[in-house]
């Protein structure tokens, strides 16, 4: 593991947002949803592709808060443009468990 300093970490815009929409993404190579996440009034809505179909139903995602990296460049994924990276951890089988705050916090709050 490479050691980084505080300045390196401070460059990462890890912010909390609330999923407002989740749709099927049939064009994805691996099963995924298309998400729209509200990162608060300063940042607004961002779109992302997330490979979370194993543990999450799209109907259960709206209203959940998640952590996203907002300062990666946009990435074209099939016909859609991903504007942020929604974070998670692999479980024992490799399925993605979303990284979420333990309690409700304002959308756009930065992780520190």
N, C-alpha and C positions, 0 to 999 in steps of 0.2 A: 504494500500500500504506500502510495506517495504522500509525503507530508506537505500540507499547504499552510499558508499563513492566513491571518485574519483578512487581509486585503483580498486574497483570492476568494474566500468564502463570501465576503461582502458584495462581490460582483454578481453573485447568483440571485436573481429575483425570484425567490420562492415565496409565493403568495397563496392565500386561501381564497377560494371562490365557491359559489354554490352552483351545482348543476341545475340548469333550467330546462334542458331538453336532451333527450337521448334517443337516437334512431339507429336502426339496423344499418350496417355498412356492407352490403353484399359484394361490393367490388374489392374489398380488402383481401389480401393473400391469406392472412390468418384471421379467424373470427374476431370481429371488433365492432364497437359502437362508435357512432359520430356523436360527440358531446358538444353542447353549447354551455359555457360556464360563465357566470357573472362574477367578475373580479372587482366589483364596486364602481362607484361613480368616477373615480380617477382613471381607471383602466377600461372599464366596460366589459362587453361580451367578447369572449374568445372561443374559437372552435378548436376541437382536438379529436383525434382518433385514439381510442383506447381499447387495448386487447384485454377486456375484463369480462367477457361473456361467460366464462366458466362459473364464476361465483356470483355474478350480478345479473338480474333481470332488468331490462331497460325501463320497465314501468316503475321499478323501485329506486331508480337513480335520481330523478328530479327532487330537489330539496336537500340532497346530501352535500356537505361541504367537503372539498378535496384540496390537496396541495398541488400547485402547478408551478413549473418553471416558465417564466414569461419572457426571458430575454434570450432564448434560442432563436435563430432565424426561422421564419416560416418554412414548412416542409411540405412539398407536394406528395400526397399519398393517394395514388390513383386519381380519380377526378376531383378530389377534395384537397384543400389546403389546411394543414394543421398549424395553428397559431400559438400553441403552447404545448408543454409536455405535462400530462397528468401523472403524478408519481404514485408508486406502489411498491410492494415487497412480494417476492415469490413465497408461496406457502410450500409445504413439504412435497407437494406434487408439481410445483412450478406454476400454479395458477396465481394470477395477480390479485393481491389484497390491497385495496386502495389505502393510501396514506391520508388520514383524516384527523382534524383536531379533536381532542377529547371532549371539548365543549364548544358551543356556538361562539364564534368570534366575528367581528365585522369583515365583510368581503373586502379583499384587497390588503388585509393585514399581512405584513412581511414576517417571515420566519427569521428569528435571530437566536 
